[in-house]
């Protein structure tokens, strides 16, 4: 596993995590070198990140809050039919939007509108992914709390309740204005 940008909290730092067996295969007499090796400032930043992860129990927080957030989003899906699926692990979650839960027709324009309105109206940053650009991606910082999850889901509920684009069952060829 290779880790980059978040590992140094913005500092140029990377790491490789592997098994002893794989690491020993590289013990062939050649010296390993990369541009991120040996910078004491960046290494100090990386060690500080690891200390914070441990001391503030951020991995446990991500698992706990992630499960809580998935429960909230799945509950929201029972009231908002545009949500076709909620999936992910920890705090890296995807909310798939579909126009019809049977045909799974992607709700691409609606996903774009939701993402934009979450940012513009609620100052909540999300991104869009998936082969049909219909998956709203949530990847907050590891210090994200249950209260933050409540805020995000309430804002998403509000946006979905006032969505201007087509609703499931509308003319499939219709493009939102």
Secondary structure as a PSIPRED ss2 file (coil, helix, strand):
# PSIPRED VFORMAT (PSIPRED V4.0)

   1 X C   1.000  0.000  0.000
   2 X E   0.000  0.000  1.000
   3 X E   0.000  0.000  1.000
   4 X C   1.000  0.000  0.000
   5 X H   0.000  1.000  0.000
   6 X H   0.000  1.000  0.000
   7 X H   0.000  1.000  0.000
   8 X H   0.000  1.000  0.000
   9 X C   1.000  0.000  0.000
  10 X C   1.000  0.000  0.000
  11 X C   1.000  0.000  0.000
  12 X C   1.000  0.000  0.000
  13 X C   1.000  0.000  0.000
  14 X C   1.000  0.000  0.000
  15 X E   0.000  0.000  1.000
  16 X E   0.000  0.000  1.000
  17 X C   1.000  0.000  0.000
  18 X C   1.000  0.000  0.000
  19 X C   1.000  0.000  0.000
  20 X H   0.000  1.000  0.000
  21 X H   0.000  1.000  0.000
  22 X H   0.000  1.000  0.000
  23 X H   0.000  1.000  0.000
  24 X H   0.000  1.000  0.000
  25 X H   0.000  1.000  0.000
  26 X C   1.000  0.000  0.000
  27 X C   1.000  0.000  0.000
  28 X C   1.000  0.000  0.000
  29 X C   1.000  0.000  0.000
  30 X C   1.000  0.000  0.000
  31 X C   1.000  0.000  0.000
  32 X C   1.000  0.000  0.000
  33 X C   1.000  0.000  0.000
  34 X C   1.000  0.000  0.000
  35 X C   1.000  0.000  0.000
  36 X C   1.000  0.000  0.000
  37 X C   1.000  0.000  0.000
  38 X C   1.000  0.000  0.000
  39 X C   1.000  0.000  0.000
  40 X H   0.000  1.000  0.000
  41 X H   0.000  1.000  0.000
  42 X H   0.000  1.000  0.000
  43 X H   0.000  1.000  0.000
  44 X H   0.000  1.000  0.000
  45 X H   0.000  1.000  0.000
  46 X H   0.000  1.000  0.000
  47 X H   0.000  1.000  0.000
  48 X H   0.000  1.000  0.000
  49 X H   0.000  1.000  0.000
  50 X H   0.000  1.000  0.000
  51 X H   0.000  1.000  0.000
  52 X H   0.000  1.000  0.000
  53 X H   0.000  1.000  0.000
  54 X H   0.000  1.000  0.000
  55 X H   0.000  1.000  0.000
  56 X C   1.000  0.000  0.000
  57 X C   1.000  0.000  0.000
  58 X H   0.000  1.000  0.000
  59 X H   0.000  1.000  0.000
  60 X H   0.000  1.000  0.000
  61 X H   0.000  1.000  0.000
  62 X H   0.000  1.000  0.000
  63 X H   0.000  1.000  0.000
  64 X H   0.000  1.000  0.000
  65 X H   0.000  1.000  0.000
  66 X H   0.000  1.000  0.000
  67 X H   0.000  1.000  0.000
  68 X H   0.000  1.000  0.000
  69 X H   0.000  1.000  0.000
  70 X H   0.000  1.000  0.000
  71 X H   0.000  1.000  0.000
  72 X H   0.000  1.000  0.000
  73 X H   0.000  1.000  0.000
  74 X H   0.000  1.000  0.000
  75 X H   0.000  1.000  0.000
  76 X H   0.000  1.000  0.000
  77 X H   0.000  1.000  0.000
  78 X H   0.000  1.000  0.000
  79 X H   0.000  1.000  0.000
  80 X C   1.000  0.000  0.000
  81 X C   1.000  0.000  0.000
  82 X C   1.000  0.000  0.000
  83 X E   0.000  0.000  1.000
  84 X E   0.000  0.000  1.000
  85 X E   0.000  0.000  1.000
  86 X E   0.000  0.000  1.000
  87 X E   0.000  0.000  1.000
  88 X E   0.000  0.000  1.000
  89 X E   0.000  0.000  1.000
  90 X C   1.000  0.000  0.000
  91 X C   1.000  0.000  0.000
  92 X E   0.000  0.000  1.000
  93 X E   0.000  0.000  1.000
  94 X E   0.000  0.000  1.000
  95 X E   0.000  0.000  1.000
  96 X E   0.000  0.000  1.000
  97 X E   0.000  0.000  1.000
  98 X E   0.000  0.000  1.000
  99 X E   0.000  0.000  1.000
 100 X E   0.000  0.000  1.000
 101 X C   1.000  0.000  0.000
 102 X C   1.000  0.000  0.000
 103 X C   1.000  0.000  0.000
 104 X C   1.000  0.000  0.000
 105 X E   0.000  0.000  1.000
 106 X E   0.000  0.000  1.000
 107 X C   1.000  0.000  0.000
 108 X H   0.000  1.000  0.000
 109 X H   0.000  1.000  0.000
 110 X H   0.000  1.000  0.000
 111 X H   0.000  1.000  0.000
 112 X H   0.000  1.000  0.000
 113 X H   0.000  1.000  0.000
 114 X H   0.000  1.000  0.000
 115 X H   0.000  1.000  0.000
 116 X H   0.000  1.000  0.000
 117 X H   0.000  1.000  0.000
 118 X H   0.000  1.000  0.000
 119 X H   0.000  1.000  0.000
 120 X H   0.000  1.000  0.000
 121 X H   0.000  1.000  0.000
 122 X H   0.000  1.000  0.000
 123 X C   1.000  0.000  0.000
 124 X C   1.000  0.000  0.000
 125 X C   1.000  0.000  0.000
 126 X C   1.000  0.000  0.000
 127 X E   0.000  0.000  1.000
 128 X E   0.000  0.000  1.000
 129 X E   0.000  0.000  1.000
 130 X C   1.000  0.000  0.000
 131 X C   1.000  0.000  0.000
 132 X C   1.000  0.000  0.000
 133 X C   1.000  0.000  0.000
 134 X C   1.000  0.000  0.000
 135 X E   0.000  0.000  1.000
 136 X E   0.000  0.000  1.000
 137 X E   0.000  0.000  1.000
 138 X E   0.000  0.000  1.000
 139 X E   0.000  0.000  1.000
 140 X C   1.000  0.000  0.000
 141 X C   1.000  0.000  0.000
 142 X C   1.000  0.000  0.000
 143 X C   1.000  0.000  0.000
 144 X C   1.000  0.000  0.000
 145 X C   1.000  0.000  0.000
 146 X H   0.000  1.000  0.000
 147 X H   0.000  1.000  0.000
 148 X H   0.000  1.000  0.000
 149 X H   0.000  1.000  0.000
 150 X H   0.000  1.000  0.000
 151 X H   0.000  1.000  0.000
 152 X H   0.000  1.000  0.000
 153 X H   0.000  1.000  0.000
 154 X H   0.000  1.000  0.000
 155 X H   0.000  1.000  0.000
 156 X H   0.000  1.000  0.000
 157 X H   0.000  1.000  0.000
 158 X H   0.000  1.000  0.000
 159 X H   0.000  1.000  0.000
 160 X H   0.000  1.000  0.000
 161 X H   0.000  1.000  0.000
 162 X C   1.000  0.000  0.000
 163 X C   1.000  0.000  0.000
 164 X C   1.000  0.000  0.000
 165 X C   1.000  0.000  0.000
 166 X C   1.000  0.000  0.000
 167 X C   1.000  0.000  0.000
 168 X C   1.000  0.000  0.000
 169 X C   1.000  0.000  0.000
 170 X C   1.000  0.000  0.000
 171 X C   1.000  0.000  0.000
 172 X C   1.000  0.000  0.000
 173 X C   1.000  0.000  0.000
 174 X C   1.000  0.000  0.000
 175 X C   1.000  0.000  0.000
 176 X C   1.000  0.000  0.000
 177 X C   1.000  0.000  0.000
